[in-house]
Structures are given as structure tokens and as C-alpha cells.
Amino acid sequence: MSIKLRILSSLAEISAADWNAVAHAQKFNPFVSHEFLSALEKSGSATAKTGWAARHLVIEDAGKVIAAAPCYLKSHSQGEYVFDHGWAEAFQRAGGNYYPKLQVSVPFSPVVAPKLLGKAAALPDALIALCKAEKASSVHLTFTMDSDRALLTGKAQWLERDDIQFHWHNAGYATFDDFLGALSSGKRKNIRKERATVRDAGIEVRALSGDEIEPSHWDAFWEFYMDTGSRKWGRPYLTRKFFEMVHDSMREHVLLVMAFRGATPIAGALNFIGADTLYGRNWGCTENVPFLHFETCYYQAIEWAIANRIQVVEAGAQGDHKLARGYVPVKTVSFHYLEHPGLARAVGEYLVQERAAVDDNAQELAAHAPFRQVEQE
């Protein structure tokens, strides 16, 4: 037969052109690009040593890559943002081994992106076969796109899990003021007040992309990232080399928002630019200024998206506070295959209840969206 399945222990085993041809078959997403995933591996951020051993699946037809999936054999559940620690603890209390498991995702990135790439119909069964071959407990596809869901929804062995993020949507705004005009008067006044507070504190904020980004900016951002990462996770996930490699290979797809006091950078937010979406990733600061987080992470992203006709801004995982700043609740979907029938049954029953709770929460949050009701202000 001309069809061949390969399992890669590194992105270096496939050319960027072959991988990207299926990764961007629908539209460009920076997080599944060969450049981004390779930077994670080559920088030492996502490797077997850090608990992310590559098991990327590639399907070839007559030597041509037609499908792929970024997949990792994992020894822990860190850096995923779809939390299964409770499943692991329960299974291990019952005498099972939850690790290793297979994770089909972008390491450390809670962004909605395709995970089953190209002509992917055969990939779900291939992942189950890989799970058995690796003696893994499970397979997890997180933050999936519609194309992934079309292949997995309704298949009994794949359990659906839902969650909520907050995304901003561009309703054809010409300016940031146009966006503010769509908000209720209270929310509009609050955002203007927050932005004015940052300006009055003597802070200058710049949105940099491509060749506007200089090595010194990464030096400063690394300091911000280390401060935030140390407080949130104890040990930051990404290495300094990762940012250097991103600068070298894909800085045209980076938006780095930097805040300065005079000539000194004091805060920054890292974003990646997709075909129609701006993805917020990391933020940090060395000086606490009221509302500076909102300015660098949310308002600057919205302003840049409007100016560049970007349709969506994803601002990362969680955060009800985003609702008051123009971001609305959006359901995210993951799928899980659990090898042990008893564990699959127990988790499946739990997820029925969890999905209902997520739906209720989404409706409640949507009811508090910041957009004005006509003639009700």
C-alpha cells in the first residue's frame, strides 16, 4: 500500500515545508507551525527531559505527507490548561498507572488551534493504536478546532470535555472608539479611566512586530516572563533560547507589546499573529502600575486587531475579569480517550455533569456581556 504511518521523535525528522503544508491547509496558525513547535523542542522547553517526549504522527501517501498531529508522551499533567489531575489521582488510588499518557496539543499554549492536520480521518484510530503501543493510559486532544471536532464528536470512545475562555470579536470597528461605543456607558467610562491612569503615570506603550522587535526587547521580556512564571508555576516552562529562536524564525508573526517608563521597559505582553486571530500568550512586569496589565494585554491587543482587521483576539485561559473589557465567553472543547474501561466510564459520567455546568456558566456570563442594549443606557 502507498499509505504509511510514521511516528517522529522530533520535528527535525520532517521538513518545515512538508509539515506546514498540512498544518496550514485551512489557514495559518502560528502554534502548529514547524517553526513554533521546533523552537519548543530545540530550545529545551518541550523535550523528554521536561516530560514532553515527541511522538508526532505523520501519514504519507506515496511519500507525500497528507496528515499529521503534534503529539507528546507525557509523564505529568503540567502545562496543559485542561486539568486532569483528579483523574490521575483517582486512577492511581485504584491501582492504575495514569502516566505515561499521550497529549495532542501545543505545549504550554491554551490556544484554539487545529490538532488533526491535513487529510486527518485516519488520525483518531492511529492515536488509539499509538496509545496501546506505548502502553499509555489515555490520549488527550485539547483546545480543538471545528475540523477536529467533526472527526471526534459522537464517537463513543472519545469523551468530550468543555470549558470557557474569553475572546474579543471584531464587529467591523474602524477605531478603538468605535469599539467603546458598542459598550454600555459604565464599561466604556471604566476602560477610558483605566487607559488614562496608565498614561497619567507617565507610561508609554508600544506595539512592536517583525523587525521592530530588537534583541534588547527580548532581554527585557525574559525578565518579565521569569518574574511571572516563577510566581505562577515555581519554574517557568519556556527557556531563554525559545524566545531567541522565535525571533529568528517567525518574528513577523509576533506582536510584542512593551511598556516603558522613559527609556526603561517595565512590562510586556507577547502575542502571536494568525490568519485572522491575535493570540495573547505571556505577560510580565517589573513595576506595578494600576491597570497596566489590562492596557498591555487587552486594550493594546484590541487596538492592534482593529487597525489590522483581525477578527478575533484570544487572551488565554480563564479570567472572568476579561468580560468587563469586551471579551465574551466562548466554549472550548477537548476530547479524551481513556484505555481502561472503568476509568472511561467514571470520567464519562462526570463529564456529562461538567458539560451541563459549563453551559449554565456560559449562559450566565453571556448575560453580563458589556455591550450596550439599544436605548437602555
Protein Blocks (a to p, Z undefined) as FASTA:
>chain_A
ZZdcdddfbfklpcfklmmmmmmmmbccfklgmklmmmmmmnomacfknopacfbdcdde
ehiafbdcdddddfbfehklpacklmmmmmmmnopafbdcdddddehiacdcdfbgcjlk
lmmmmmmmmmmmnopabdcdehiafklmmmmgopaklccddddddddddehiabfklmmm
mpcfklmmmmmmmmmmmmmnopacdddehjlpcfklmmmmmmmmmmmmmmmnopafbdfk
lmmmmmmmmmmmcccddddehjbcfbdcdddddfkbccdfbdcdfbdcehklmmmmmmmm
mmmmmmnopabdcebeehiklmmnopacdddddddddfblklmmmmmmmmmmmmmmmmmm
mmmmmmmccbdcehiZZ
